[in-house]
């Protein structure tokens, strides 16, 4: 047979344009959906999963997609970006006191949760022990994206937020090891062998993550890149290197990327606001792509028989396994019962369990599709319940009310909302701005010098502060006078404080 069938047609520019149009529309819808998520308190994963399901074979898009292996690979890549973004936004001062408790939750808590959930799946649902253990391991991992998106909007005590964020970054490693072990053909290894493997992978991942983070932050602070836009790319590249090095060394790549990113985020790197914004943008793209793809992989009409088992397993996980794991894990730390209660309810599941549920599908485990369906339903239903009720529970427990305040995101966005601009002005050696007082700049009304950086130290200037060569000024200007302020600064740099009077006419004498 000559020629190509319709399915065998090569990819053309027209097809590429159609694909770009669809992807752009999906991104626009997903970005608009963030507003719905922020107002309702729902984790964004539910919105994106809904978009994927709507595009799937039972939805309006009628897209048939069943490649679990590709989903797993893309999901792992997206998780690397999400963990990197989460690590970059984690404050060391807040998380340092929480590390012992978070480590205990990520190890002891996971073990308790797997045991309780697997037992319930075996005796209440009738699953074989292998399938029960896989489900128990899969749903015992809290999701970094869900935790970050919900907790950072709540004014909770720093210890609670630190423990939960660190736990979500740490517990992926032991859970991945357990799921892979339970999904391997043949008898499951003895428990002590798994414990040793988990400990070894965590140690290797932690060592590589700390080493890469330290070396990367040292290099970025001491090597001047030719363009400021290269710093965000370099930071994300270092984070990916940490993951790859950890995984290739048979360690925990997820732990490595989280620790390396946390070190980078607390290292006071150059051009940090731009780097942080770039990482947040990549994190959103990773979440959108990952959740939409997971939604495409679902076949809703096949889930009817799996809804009841998912509800039962989720109920045991939420009301028994998670609280018991929190209580046993935190016994040595004397954490108040109110905080333990909130931690029990805030163990959010998200994309991580759904991605891990693809491992038995790729491995060819019996009834792996049913495992995936149960996990999907469980995650959607209980995230829908837990996410919006977290603020209510925090208020009932009187956590975060007495003087606790949410962290402020102070970057360019507030200036944009106020129709303002932040100008950075460097005074070079030949500038005639040297020797000029701040008040003599005669900036237009609506513009002001808010900060001067001199010899590595910053201070708020007075009108009588004399500017010097090498100074860097931060000037805030409202939108109507932004151009006039820039013209005035350039004029003073060229003609001194009398520019506009004795210098070129019209060069910014906007008084």
Secondary structure, DSSP 8 states (H G I E B T S, - for coil): --S--GGG----HHHHHHHHHHHHHHHHHHHHHHHHHHHHT--HHHHHHHHHHHHBTTSSS-B----HHHHHHHHHHHHHHHHHHHHHT--HHHHGGGHHHHHHIIIIIHHHHHHHHHHHHHHTS---HHHHHHHHHHTTS--HHHHHHHHTTS---HHHHHHHHHHHHHHHHHHHHHHHHHTSSSS---HHHHHHHHHHHHHHHHHHHHHHHHHHHHHHHHS--SSTHHHHHHHHHHHHHHHHHHHHTTS-HHHHHHHHHHHHHTS--TTHHHHHHHHHHHHHHHHHHHHHHHHHH--GGG-GGGHHHHHHHHHHIIIIIHHHHHHHHTGGGT--HHHHHHHHHT----HHHHHHHHHHHHHT-TTHHHHHHHHHHHHHHHHHHHHHHHHHHHHHTT-S-SS-------SHHHHHHTTEEEEEEE--TT-TTTT-BGGGG---TTEEEEEEEETTEEE---TT-B--TT-EEEEEEEGGGHHHHHHHHHHHHHH-TTTTTTSSTTSS---
